[in-house]
């Protein structure tokens, strides 16, 4: 008979003290750049609590020692990061931004006489919906032309469990409502409850774990589009500036940096110009 409840006793964990909050908040800021203000102390407490209960810890000090020790601690840290970072996402979450990608790729296809290799970076891909949406847009634009054009999508996130889900490319059917009919041929229905992304799209994807605090490290890869939405809000203003300035160095000539409309204020860069497209916030490398 199926048991709805576990016989495992409920662990009683004391509230997070102010000193403990300061220590955990500092750890998140130092390792990830993420700011957890005092008014979100209960959020931090509940997320740490839930993970501690799962692995059998009742004291914050003991759990702290665990995540800061050895290989097992590193693995546990990645699980905790998954709890603390938000993965609320959907396919084609902000359609005007995806339209901008389509327009940019089409323009570059039409303006090139040589074969075009278009590179996209989904900076905070979470469980993959954003990255696959970008791939659908790019695949359709390349398919609709007679010219030699191809693309690849690099998708990264700080959470390794989220990246693992993205790699599987299997989603619940309720997410289909955000995928318009022209893009439905990129999915395969597995059941009434689940669908998956087809291999023709998956082979264009490269997923990986990446910490945005490392954005200033040198890289030989340059991207035509860097898509960075719904992540900057979690960083301190000065860190946002550093991240954005770092992303500029990863852009190819005339490359696009597409951001969330409400995530930054008054950012400028001498190498970038604002893109004039309604309901979007984007900049182009000069």
Secondary structure, DSSP 4 states (H G I P E B T S, - for coil): ---SS--SPPPP-PPPPHHHHHHHHHHHHHHH-B---GGGHHHHHHHHHHHHHHHT---HHHHHHHHTSHHHHHHHHHHHHHHHS-----TTSSHHHHHHHHHHHHHHHHH-SSPEEEEEEETT-TTSHHHHHHHHHHHHHHHT-SS-EEEEEEEEES-HHHHHHHHHTEEEGGGGGGS-GGGGGGEEE-SSSEEEE-HHHHTTEEEEE--GGGTTS--S--EEEEEE-SSGGGB-HHHHHHHHHHHHTTEEEEEEEEE-TTT-SS---TTEEE---TT-EEEEE-
